[in-house]
Amino acid sequence: MPEKIVLASNNLGKVKEFQTLLKHADIELRPQADFNISEADETGLSFVENAIIKARHASEQAQLPAIADDSGLEVDFLKGAPGIYSSRFAGEHASDADNNAKLLELLAELPPAQRSARFQCLLVYLRHPQDPTPTICQGTWEGHILTSAQGDNGFGYDPLFFVPERQCSSAQLSAEDKNQLSHRGKAMKLLLKHLVAQA
């Protein structure tokens, strides 16, 4: 029987990425929506705090082990913003297009040398809601911000994130290629190693 784990996210793009990354593991990953779990209040001040809050909330509600990630974009020129506010950079109910438009506006006229950025992913695994020692895995993906959107794959800031090793935007990568290179893919590989070692 595959191990059931609840994924503390209702973001369909994220759910799909995680299911792809875990397809060869003996794990049945169920999004929290399957259990009618609401989004947790992300009151942390760092990626890792928010990931733990989300994982604990989902684990408590579903009474299952939980995986949560908190990830976002850090732009050096903006002193690490949007950071933990990546999904609501342009406001509480902002769309990807709104967030991307705000980012382009703030970086307008900036030369390529000053557009360095990275995606960060902090992934947390809890064995149960009271788990005092969460497993924490971090993945980082370096790149820089383009002056206009390119590509239709992915979600979030992918169309603006230039990937130097592929000379294209993240949104121009295939899902397979993205999972090899991305912050989430790197963090997930570390977590998979941990889960296999625990099995």
C-alpha positions as a Markdown table, in Angstrom:
| # | Residue | x | y | z |
|---|---|---|---|---|
| 1 | Met | 0.0 | 0.0 | 0.0 |
| 2 | Pro | 1.5 | 3.4 | -0.9 |
| 3 | Glu | 1.9 | 5.8 | 2.0 |
| 4 | Lys | -0.8 | 8.5 | 2.0 |
| 5 | Ile | 0.5 | 12.0 | 2.5 |
| 6 | Val | -1.5 | 15.3 | 2.3 |
| 7 | Leu | -0.1 | 18.1 | 0.3 |
| 8 | Ala | -0.8 | 21.4 | 2.0 |
| 9 | Ser | -1.6 | 23.4 | -1.1 |
| 10 | Asn | -4.7 | 24.2 | -3.3 |
| 11 | Asn | -2.4 | 25.6 | -6.1 |
| 12 | Leu | -3.1 | 23.3 | -9.0 |
| 13 | Gly | 0.2 | 24.0 | -10.7 |
| 14 | Lys | 2.0 | 23.1 | -7.6 |
| 15 | Val | -0.1 | 19.9 | -7.0 |
| 16 | Lys | 0.7 | 18.7 | -10.5 |
| 17 | Glu | 4.4 | 19.4 | -10.1 |
| 18 | Phe | 4.6 | 17.5 | -6.9 |
| 19 | Gln | 2.6 | 14.5 | -8.2 |
| 20 | Thr | 5.0 | 14.3 | -11.2 |
| 21 | Leu | 8.1 | 14.5 | -8.9 |
| 22 | Leu | 6.7 | 11.7 | -6.7 |
| 23 | Lys | 5.4 | 9.4 | -9.4 |
| 24 | His | 8.1 | 6.8 | -8.9 |
| 25 | Ala | 7.9 | 6.8 | -5.1 |
| 26 | Asp | 5.4 | 4.5 | -3.2 |
| 27 | Ile | 3.5 | 7.6 | -2.1 |
| 28 | Glu | -0.1 | 8.6 | -2.7 |
| 29 | Leu | 0.0 | 12.4 | -2.6 |
| 30 | Arg | -3.4 | 13.9 | -2.0 |
| 31 | Pro | -4.1 | 17.7 | -2.2 |
| 32 | Gln | -5.6 | 19.2 | 0.9 |
| 33 | Ala | -8.7 | 20.1 | -1.2 |
| 34 | Asp | -9.6 | 16.4 | -1.2 |
| 35 | Phe | -10.2 | 16.7 | 2.6 |
| 36 | Asn | -11.9 | 20.1 | 2.4 |
| 37 | Ile | -9.0 | 21.7 | 4.2 |
| 38 | Ser | -8.9 | 25.5 | 4.0 |
| 39 | Glu | -5.7 | 27.5 | 3.4 |
| 40 | Ala | -3.7 | 28.1 | 6.6 |
| 41 | Asp | -3.0 | 31.7 | 7.6 |
| 42 | Glu | 0.6 | 32.3 | 6.6 |
| 43 | Thr | 1.6 | 34.4 | 9.6 |
| 44 | Gly | 5.3 | 33.4 | 9.5 |
| 45 | Leu | 8.1 | 35.8 | 8.6 |
| 46 | Ser | 10.2 | 33.3 | 6.6 |
| 47 | Phe | 9.6 | 30.6 | 4.0 |
| 48 | Val | 10.4 | 27.9 | 6.6 |
| 49 | Glu | 7.9 | 29.3 | 9.2 |
| 50 | Asn | 5.1 | 29.4 | 6.7 |
| 51 | Ala | 5.8 | 25.9 | 5.4 |
| 52 | Ile | 5.7 | 24.5 | 8.9 |
| 53 | Ile | 2.4 | 26.4 | 9.6 |
| 54 | Lys | 0.8 | 25.0 | 6.4 |
| 55 | Ala | 2.1 | 21.4 | 7.0 |
| 56 | Arg | 0.8 | 21.4 | 10.6 |
| 57 | His | -2.6 | 22.7 | 9.6 |
| 58 | Ala | -3.0 | 20.1 | 6.9 |
| 59 | Ser | -1.7 | 17.2 | 9.0 |
| 60 | Glu | -4.0 | 18.1 | 11.9 |
| 61 | Gln | -7.1 | 18.3 | 9.6 |
| 62 | Ala | -6.4 | 15.2 | 7.5 |
| 63 | Gln | -4.7 | 13.2 | 10.4 |
| 64 | Leu | -2.0 | 12.2 | 7.9 |
| 65 | Pro | 1.6 | 13.0 | 7.4 |
| 66 | Ala | 1.9 | 16.3 | 5.4 |
| 67 | Ile | 4.2 | 18.0 | 3.0 |
| 68 | Ala | 4.1 | 21.7 | 2.6 |
| 69 | Asp | 6.3 | 24.1 | 0.7 |
| 70 | Asp | 6.7 | 27.8 | 0.9 |
| 71 | Ser | 8.5 | 29.2 | -2.1 |
| 72 | Gly | 8.9 | 32.4 | -3.8 |
| 73 | Leu | 11.1 | 34.8 | -5.8 |
| 74 | Glu | 13.9 | 36.9 | -4.3 |
| 75 | Val | 15.1 | 39.8 | -6.5 |
| 76 | Asp | 18.4 | 41.3 | -5.3 |
| 77 | Phe | 17.6 | 44.8 | -6.5 |
| 78 | Leu | 14.4 | 44.7 | -4.4 |
| 79 | Lys | 16.4 | 43.5 | -1.3 |
| 80 | Gly | 14.9 | 40.0 | -1.5 |
| 81 | Ala | 11.3 | 41.0 | -2.3 |
| 82 | Pro | 8.7 | 39.7 | -3.2 |
| 83 | Gly | 10.0 | 36.8 | -1.0 |
| 84 | Ile | 7.3 | 35.3 | 1.2 |
| 85 | Tyr | 4.8 | 37.7 | -0.4 |
| 86 | Ser | 5.4 | 36.4 | -3.9 |
| 87 | Ser | 1.9 | 35.1 | -4.5 |
| 88 | Arg | 0.3 | 38.3 | -3.2 |
| 89 | Phe | 3.0 | 40.8 | -4.4 |
| 90 | Ala | 0.4 | 43.0 | -6.2 |
| 91 | Gly | -2.3 | 42.6 | -3.5 |
| 92 | Glu | -4.2 | 40.0 | -1.5 |
| 93 | His | -6.1 | 38.4 | -4.4 |
| 94 | Ala | -3.5 | 39.3 | -7.1 |
| 95 | Ser | -3.3 | 37.1 | -10.2 |
| 96 | Asp | 0.0 | 35.9 | -11.7 |
| 97 | Ala | -0.4 | 38.6 | -14.4 |
| 98 | Asp | -0.8 | 41.3 | -11.7 |
| 99 | Asn | 2.3 | 40.2 | -9.8 |
| 100 | Asn | 4.3 | 40.0 | -13.0 |
| 101 | Ala | 3.2 | 43.4 | -14.1 |
| 102 | Lys | 4.2 | 44.9 | -10.7 |
| 103 | Leu | 7.6 | 43.2 | -10.9 |
| 104 | Leu | 8.3 | 44.5 | -14.4 |
| 105 | Glu | 7.2 | 48.0 | -13.4 |
| 106 | Leu | 9.6 | 48.1 | -10.4 |
| 107 | Leu | 12.5 | 46.9 | -12.5 |
| 108 | Ala | 11.8 | 49.0 | -15.6 |
| 109 | Glu | 14.9 | 50.5 | -17.2 |
| 110 | Leu | 17.2 | 48.3 | -15.0 |
| 111 | Pro | 20.2 | 46.9 | -16.9 |
| 112 | Pro | 20.5 | 43.0 | -17.1 |
| 113 | Ala | 23.5 | 43.1 | -14.7 |
| 114 | Gln | 21.2 | 44.4 | -11.9 |
| 115 | Arg | 18.3 | 42.0 | -12.5 |
| 116 | Ser | 19.7 | 38.9 | -10.6 |
| 117 | Ala | 17.1 | 36.8 | -8.8 |
| 118 | Arg | 16.5 | 33.4 | -7.5 |
| 119 | Phe | 13.6 | 31.1 | -6.7 |
| 120 | Gln | 13.7 | 29.6 | -3.2 |
| 121 | Cys | 11.8 | 26.5 | -2.0 |
| 122 | Leu | 11.5 | 25.4 | 1.6 |
| 123 | Leu | 9.9 | 22.1 | 1.8 |
| 124 | Val | 8.7 | 20.6 | 5.1 |
| 125 | Tyr | 7.6 | 17.1 | 5.9 |
| 126 | Leu | 5.7 | 16.3 | 9.2 |
| 127 | Arg | 5.1 | 12.7 | 10.3 |
| 128 | His | 2.1 | 13.8 | 12.3 |
| 129 | Pro | 0.6 | 17.2 | 13.6 |
| 130 | Gln | 2.8 | 17.3 | 16.7 |
| 131 | Asp | 6.0 | 16.3 | 15.0 |
| 132 | Pro | 8.7 | 18.2 | 17.0 |
| 133 | Thr | 11.4 | 17.6 | 14.4 |
| 134 | Pro | 10.0 | 18.5 | 10.9 |
| 135 | Thr | 12.2 | 17.4 | 8.0 |
| 136 | Ile | 13.2 | 20.7 | 6.2 |
| 137 | Cys | 14.7 | 20.6 | 2.7 |
| 138 | Gln | 15.8 | 23.7 | 0.7 |
| 139 | Gly | 16.2 | 24.2 | -3.0 |
| 140 | Thr | 17.5 | 27.4 | -4.8 |
| 141 | Trp | 17.4 | 28.2 | -8.5 |
| 142 | Glu | 19.5 | 31.2 | -9.7 |
| 143 | Gly | 18.6 | 33.3 | -12.7 |
| 144 | His | 17.5 | 36.8 | -13.6 |
| 145 | Ile | 14.4 | 38.8 | -14.5 |
| 146 | Leu | 13.6 | 39.4 | -18.2 |
| 147 | Thr | 12.1 | 42.6 | -19.5 |
| 148 | Ser | 9.0 | 40.9 | -20.8 |
| 149 | Ala | 7.2 | 37.6 | -20.4 |
| 150 | Gln | 8.3 | 34.6 | -22.5 |
| 151 | Gly | 6.7 | 31.2 | -22.8 |
| 152 | Asp | 3.4 | 29.6 | -21.7 |
| 153 | Asn | 4.4 | 26.8 | -19.5 |
| 154 | Gly | 4.5 | 26.8 | -15.7 |
| 155 | Phe | 2.9 | 29.4 | -13.5 |
| 156 | Gly | 3.7 | 32.4 | -11.3 |
| 157 | Tyr | 6.8 | 34.3 | -12.3 |
| 158 | Asp | 8.0 | 31.5 | -14.7 |
| 159 | Pro | 7.6 | 33.7 | -17.8 |
| 160 | Leu | 9.9 | 36.4 | -16.4 |
| 161 | Phe | 12.5 | 34.1 | -14.9 |
| 162 | Phe | 15.5 | 33.6 | -17.2 |
| 163 | Val | 17.3 | 30.3 | -16.8 |
| 164 | Pro | 21.0 | 30.8 | -17.8 |
| 165 | Glu | 21.8 | 27.1 | -18.3 |
| 166 | Arg | 19.0 | 26.8 | -20.8 |
| 167 | Gln | 19.1 | 30.4 | -22.3 |
| 168 | Cys | 15.3 | 30.7 | -22.0 |
| 169 | Ser | 12.6 | 31.5 | -19.5 |
| 170 | Ser | 11.3 | 29.0 | -17.0 |
| 171 | Ala | 8.0 | 29.1 | -18.8 |
| 172 | Gln | 9.7 | 27.8 | -22.0 |
| 173 | Leu | 11.0 | 24.7 | -20.4 |
| 174 | Ser | 9.3 | 21.3 | -20.6 |
| 175 | Ala | 7.8 | 20.1 | -17.3 |
| 176 | Glu | 10.5 | 17.4 | -17.2 |
| 177 | Asp | 13.3 | 19.9 | -17.7 |
| 178 | Lys | 11.9 | 22.3 | -15.1 |
| 179 | Asn | 11.6 | 19.5 | -12.5 |
| 180 | Gln | 15.3 | 18.7 | -13.0 |
| 181 | Leu | 16.5 | 22.3 | -12.6 |
| 182 | Ser | 14.0 | 24.0 | -10.4 |
| 183 | His | 14.1 | 25.0 | -6.7 |
| 184 | Arg | 11.2 | 22.8 | -6.0 |
| 185 | Gly | 12.7 | 19.9 | -7.9 |
| 186 | Lys | 16.0 | 20.2 | -5.9 |
| 187 | Ala | 14.2 | 20.4 | -2.6 |
| 188 | Met | 11.9 | 17.5 | -3.5 |
| 189 | Lys | 14.9 | 15.2 | -4.4 |
| 190 | Leu | 16.3 | 15.9 | -1.0 |
| 191 | Leu | 13.0 | 15.0 | 0.6 |
| 192 | Leu | 12.6 | 11.9 | -1.5 |
| 193 | Lys | 16.0 | 10.6 | -0.3 |
| 194 | His | 14.8 | 11.2 | 3.3 |
| 195 | Leu | 11.5 | 9.4 | 2.8 |
| 196 | Val | 13.2 | 6.4 | 1.1 |
| 197 | Ala | 15.7 | 6.2 | 4.0 |
| 198 | Gln | 12.8 | 6.3 | 6.5 |
| 199 | Ala | 10.8 | 3.6 | 4.7 |
